[in-house]
Structures are given as structure tokens and as C-alpha cells.
């Protein structure tokens, strides 16, 4: 998983999306409410909050984040530990 900080949150006209800047990178990665891990709540995110995510890319959506979870949560820590073994 990649770690970064939330740089933009949009909740207007029924849409919920944002951008994450990966640590040490100037790019911003798009994510929407569907990219949040099951226990994460979009309304609980805040600007500058540190999150863990998986970056994916495809021809339709370009680069985007999936499996977004606040850093330090049990799910994020468990995924990192599982990935290290």
C-alpha cells in the first residue's frame, strides 16, 4: 500500500470524491467514495489526513486510488503486516 495525504474533498451535487498526494510525490491521485474500504466513511476524512491506498491505472480512468483507509487503522496496519511477510 502507498501512503499519502488528502489534498481535496468534494461533496457537492450528490458526488463524493477527492484527491490524494502520495508521500514524496507532486502528483495527485483521484479517488471517489467507492474507493473507500468498507469500514472507512467519506464524511470522516479531512484535508491533510494521512491515508493508505492502492494506486491503479487503466485506459478509462487513468491513475486512481482504491482501497483507501485512514493510516493507522487496524485494516491499514493489518494489510501492511500481511504484505511484509
C-alpha positions in Angstrom: 0.0 0.0 0.0 1.0 3.6 -0.6 0.7 6.3 2.0 -0.3 9.9 1.2 -2.4 12.8 2.4 -5.8 14.0 1.4 -5.5 17.3 -0.6 -9.0 17.8 -1.9 -12.5 16.7 -0.8 -15.7 17.4 -2.8 -19.2 16.7 -1.6 -21.4 18.7 -4.0 -24.4 17.8 -6.2 -24.5 14.3 -4.8 -21.0 13.4 -5.7 -18.2 12.5 -3.2 -14.6 12.4 -4.4 -11.2 13.7 -3.6 -7.5 13.7 -4.4 -4.6 12.2 -2.5 -1.0 13.3 -2.8 1.4 10.3 -2.3 4.2 10.9 0.1 7.3 12.3 -1.7 5.4 12.9 -4.9 3.9 16.0 -6.5 1.1 14.2 -8.3 -2.4 14.0 -7.0 -4.4 10.7 -7.3 -8.2 10.8 -7.8 -10.5 8.7 -5.6 -14.3 8.5 -5.1 -16.5 7.3 -2.3 -16.5 3.8 -3.9 -12.7 3.5 -3.4 -13.0 3.7 0.4 -12.5 0.4 2.2 -15.7 -0.9 3.8 -15.1 0.5 7.2 -14.0 3.9 6.1 -16.5 6.8 5.9 -16.1 9.6 3.4 -17.5 12.2 5.9 -14.8 11.3 8.4 -12.0 12.2 6.0 -10.4 15.7 6.4 -7.9 17.7 4.4 -4.3 16.8 5.3 -5.4 13.4 6.7 -2.9 10.6 6.1 -4.3 7.6 4.3 -3.1 4.3 2.9 -4.3 3.3 -0.6 -3.5 1.2 -3.6 -2.8 3.0 -6.9 -4.3 1.6 -10.1 -4.3 2.8 -13.6 -6.5 1.9 -16.6 -7.3 3.5 -20.0 -10.7 4.7 -19.0 -10.0 6.3 -15.6 -6.2 6.9 -15.7 -4.5 6.8 -12.4 -6.8 6.4 -9.4 -6.8 5.2 -5.8 -8.6 2.2 -4.5 -8.8 0.5 -1.0 -8.4 3.9 0.7 -8.2 3.7 4.5 -7.1 6.2 7.1 -3.5 5.5 8.1 -3.1 3.7 11.5 -6.4 1.9 11.3 -6.5 -1.8 12.1 -7.2 -2.6 8.4 -4.3 -0.5 7.1 -1.9 -1.9 9.7 -3.1 -5.4 9.0 -2.7 -5.0 5.3 0.9 -3.7 5.7 1.9 -6.5 8.0 0.3 -9.1 5.7 2.2 -7.7 2.8 5.6 -7.8 4.6 5.6 -11.5 5.2 
